């Protein structure tokens, strides 16, 4: 189906209405933008998060906002995605899905000298490992439904070699390799796998670290003089999940306002 443009400026993809979508780390930040965008499409959205209060508040806001169109379409599942068995259990309870968005991540700052083996393992678990096992868990169901879309969230950070993020950047680099490998393996089942690479996105968490001067510097380093917001990332993810992107797989899609 082709997409249409709604009066509120949101691109609407009719094929996403009623689709079952799972978003990890959906309670805040970019994840909140993703959950909101899919709910606006009329999808059945399930999101996983470890933070209960903001996640429940998001569900309440969306239910009130969308009640006239899509009542009961958003569900929160409390889950620590670093617990692989718990992750698989929640995904099993949700059932076969059409779209998986591997969004959950944590960009905790660290120095090489301070890295321990336990910290290394924990950083890989929160930023990379769950993407592997979530994809493994949902792929058979996607195949049963005739195909699907997996969208992995990468990061511009490792392309820039930013300091204080060695393990985060290692994991995010691995996600791009994972995307290519899964696209090749799952393509015959009609499952598309892509990676979205955000630039510096203004979220509540990120805003804690930046002064007004820092914010100005971020915009100055971009070709487009706009501050990237979660809805900019969500717009790309929703497109890749839709049948408008039916021939798109195995590639990276940058939403960075042209970082120079």
C-alpha positions as CSV (number, residue, x, y, z in Angstrom):
1,X,0.0,0.0,0.0
2,X,1.1,3.5,-0.6
3,X,1.4,6.0,2.2
4,X,-0.7,9.1,2.6
5,X,-0.1,12.4,4.5
6,X,-2.4,13.1,7.4
7,X,-3.5,16.6,8.3
8,X,-1.2,16.6,11.3
9,X,1.8,16.1,9.1
10,X,2.4,12.5,10.0
11,X,3.0,10.1,7.1
12,X,0.4,7.3,7.5
13,X,1.1,3.8,6.2
14,X,-2.2,1.9,6.0
15,X,-0.5,-1.5,6.1
16,X,0.8,-0.8,9.6
17,X,-2.7,-0.6,11.1
18,X,-3.3,-3.7,13.2
19,X,0.3,-4.9,12.8
20,X,1.8,-6.3,16.0
21,X,4.9,-4.3,16.9
22,X,7.4,-4.8,19.7
23,X,9.8,-2.0,20.8
24,X,12.5,-2.6,23.4
25,X,13.4,0.3,25.8
26,X,10.1,2.0,24.8
27,X,9.3,4.0,28.0
28,X,11.4,7.1,27.5
29,X,13.6,9.0,25.1
30,X,13.8,7.7,21.5
31,X,11.8,4.6,22.6
32,X,8.9,6.8,23.7
33,X,8.9,8.5,20.3
34,X,8.9,5.1,18.6
35,X,6.0,3.8,20.7
36,X,4.0,6.9,20.0
37,X,4.7,6.8,16.3
38,X,3.5,3.2,15.9
39,X,0.5,3.9,18.0
40,X,-0.4,6.8,15.7
41,X,-0.3,4.3,12.8
42,X,-3.0,2.2,14.5
43,X,-0.6,-0.6,15.3
44,X,-0.8,-3.0,18.2
45,X,2.2,-1.8,20.1
46,X,4.0,-3.8,22.9
47,X,7.0,-2.2,24.5
48,X,9.5,-3.5,27.0
49,X,11.2,-1.4,29.6
50,X,12.8,-1.7,33.1
51,X,11.4,1.6,34.2
52,X,7.8,1.1,35.4
53,X,6.6,4.6,36.4
54,X,7.4,6.5,33.1
55,X,6.3,3.5,31.0
56,X,2.9,3.3,32.7
57,X,2.5,7.1,32.4
58,X,3.2,6.7,28.6
59,X,0.5,4.1,28.2
60,X,-2.0,6.4,30.1
61,X,-1.1,9.3,27.9
62,X,-1.4,7.4,24.7
63,X,-4.7,5.7,25.7
64,X,-6.2,9.1,26.4
65,X,-4.8,10.6,23.2
66,X,-5.8,7.8,20.8
67,X,-8.9,6.4,22.5
68,X,-11.1,7.6,19.6
69,X,-9.0,5.7,17.0
70,X,-7.1,2.9,18.6
71,X,-8.3,1.9,22.1
72,X,-6.2,-0.6,23.9
73,X,-3.4,-0.6,21.3
74,X,-0.5,0.0,23.6
75,X,0.8,-2.4,26.2
76,X,3.8,-2.1,28.6
77,X,5.7,-5.2,29.6
78,X,8.2,-4.8,32.5
79,X,11.3,-6.6,31.5
80,X,15.0,-6.5,32.0
81,X,16.3,-7.1,28.5
82,X,19.7,-8.2,29.8
83,X,17.9,-11.3,31.3
84,X,17.7,-13.4,28.2
85,X,15.3,-15.9,29.5
86,X,12.9,-13.2,30.8
87,X,13.2,-11.5,27.4
88,X,12.3,-14.7,25.6
89,X,9.4,-15.3,28.0
90,X,7.8,-11.9,27.4
91,X,8.2,-12.2,23.7
92,X,6.6,-15.6,23.9
93,X,3.6,-14.2,25.8
94,X,3.1,-11.5,23.2
95,X,3.0,-14.1,20.4
96,X,3.9,-13.8,16.7
97,X,4.7,-10.3,15.6
98,X,5.2,-8.3,12.5
99,X,7.7,-5.7,13.5
100,X,10.6,-5.8,16.1
101,X,12.4,-2.6,16.9
102,X,15.6,-3.3,18.9
103,X,16.0,0.1,20.6
104,X,17.1,-0.5,24.2
105,X,20.6,0.7,25.0
106,X,22.6,2.6,27.6
107,X,25.5,4.9,26.9
108,X,27.0,5.0,30.3
109,X,30.4,6.8,30.2
110,X,33.6,4.9,31.1
111,X,37.4,4.9,30.8
112,X,39.4,2.0,29.4
113,X,41.4,1.8,32.7
114,X,38.2,1.2,34.6
115,X,36.7,-1.6,32.5
116,X,36.3,-4.9,34.3
117,X,35.2,-8.2,32.7
118,X,31.9,-8.0,34.5
119,X,31.3,-4.4,33.3
120,X,32.2,-5.5,29.8
121,X,29.7,-8.3,29.8
122,X,27.0,-6.1,31.3
123,X,27.6,-3.4,28.6
124,X,27.4,-6.0,25.8
125,X,24.2,-7.4,27.3
126,X,22.4,-4.1,27.5
127,X,23.6,-2.8,24.1
128,X,24.0,-5.7,21.8
129,X,23.2,-9.2,23.2
130,X,19.4,-8.6,23.5
131,X,19.2,-7.6,19.9
132,X,20.5,-11.1,18.9
133,X,18.2,-13.0,21.2
134,X,15.1,-10.9,20.5
135,X,15.6,-11.4,16.8
136,X,16.1,-15.1,17.3
137,X,12.9,-15.3,19.3
138,X,10.6,-13.5,16.9
139,X,12.0,-14.7,13.5
140,X,10.0,-18.0,13.4
141,X,6.7,-16.2,14.1
142,X,7.5,-13.5,11.5
143,X,8.0,-16.3,9.0
144,X,4.7,-17.9,9.9
145,X,3.0,-14.5,9.2
146,X,4.6,-14.3,5.8
147,X,7.5,-12.0,6.7
148,X,8.3,-9.0,8.8
149,X,10.6,-6.2,9.7
150,X,13.4,-6.0,12.2
151,X,14.9,-2.5,12.8
152,X,18.0,-2.2,14.9
153,X,19.1,1.1,16.5
154,X,22.8,1.9,16.0
155,X,24.6,5.1,16.8
156,X,26.7,7.7,15.2
157,X,29.1,7.6,18.2
158,X,31.4,4.9,16.9
159,X,31.7,6.5,13.5
160,X,32.9,9.7,15.2
161,X,35.1,7.9,17.7
162,X,33.7,9.8,20.7
163,X,35.6,9.5,24.0
164,X,34.3,7.8,27.1
165,X,32.2,5.3,25.2
166,X,34.5,2.4,24.2
167,X,32.2,-0.4,25.0
168,X,29.0,1.4,23.8
169,X,30.7,2.1,20.5
170,X,32.0,-1.5,20.2
171,X,28.4,-2.8,20.7
172,X,26.9,-0.3,18.3
173,X,29.5,-1.2,15.6
174,X,28.6,-4.8,16.1
175,X,24.9,-4.0,15.5
176,X,25.7,-2.9,12.0
177,X,27.4,-6.2,11.3
178,X,24.5,-8.1,12.9
179,X,22.1,-6.3,10.7
180,X,23.9,-7.4,7.5
181,X,24.2,-11.0,8.7
182,X,20.5,-11.3,9.8
183,X,19.3,-9.7,6.6
184,X,21.1,-12.3,4.6
185,X,20.0,-15.2,6.7
186,X,16.3,-14.2,7.1
187,X,15.6,-12.7,3.7
188,X,14.3,-15.9,2.2
189,X,11.6,-15.9,4.9
190,X,10.5,-12.4,3.8
191,X,12.0,-10.8,6.9
192,X,13.8,-7.5,6.3
193,X,16.5,-6.3,8.7
194,X,17.8,-2.7,8.7
195,X,19.7,-0.4,11.0
196,X,18.8,3.2,11.8
197,X,21.8,5.4,12.9
198,X,20.7,8.4,14.9
199,X,22.8,11.5,15.4
200,X,22.7,13.4,18.6
201,X,19.1,13.2,19.7
202,X,17.7,15.6,22.2
203,X,16.1,13.5,25.0
204,X,15.7,14.1,28.7
205,X,18.7,11.9,29.5
206,X,20.9,13.6,26.9
207,X,19.9,17.1,28.1
208,X,21.4,16.5,31.5
209,X,24.8,16.6,30.0
210,X,24.6,19.6,27.7
211,X,24.8,23.3,28.4
212,X,23.3,25.9,26.1
213,X,26.7,26.2,24.5
214,X,26.9,22.5,24.0
215,X,23.5,22.5,22.3
216,X,24.6,25.3,20.0
217,X,27.8,23.4,19.1
218,X,25.8,20.2,18.2
219,X,23.7,22.2,15.8
220,X,26.8,24.0,14.4
221,X,28.3,20.6,13.5
222,X,25.3,19.5,11.4
223,X,24.5,20.5,7.8
224,X,20.9,21.0,8.8
225,X,20.5,23.5,11.6
226,X,17.8,21.6,13.5
227,X,18.0,19.8,16.8
228,X,17.2,16.2,16.2
229,X,14.2,15.0,18.2
230,X,12.9,11.4,18.9
231,X,10.1,11.9,16.3
232,X,12.7,12.3,13.6
233,X,14.2,8.9,14.4
234,X,10.7,7.4,14.7
235,X,9.7,8.6,11.2
236,X,12.6,6.6,9.7
237,X,11.9,3.5,11.7
238,X,8.1,3.6,10.9
239,X,9.0,3.9,7.2
240,X,11.4,0.9,7.3
241,X,8.7,-1.1,9.2
242,X,6.1,-0.4,6.5
243,X,5.5,-2.0,3.2
244,X,6.6,1.3,1.6
245,X,10.1,-0.1,2.4
246,X,9.4,-3.6,1.0
247,X,12.6,-3.7,-1.0
248,X,14.8,-2.2,1.8
249,X,17.0,-4.6,3.8
250,X,20.6,-5.1,5.0
251,X,21.5,-1.4,5.1
252,X,22.0,1.6,7.4
253,X,19.8,4.6,7.4
254,X,21.2,7.8,8.9
255,X,19.2,10.4,10.7
256,X,21.9,12.8,11.9
257,X,21.0,16.1,10.2
258,X,24.2,15.7,8.2
259,X,26.9,15.6,10.9
260,X,30.0,17.2,9.3
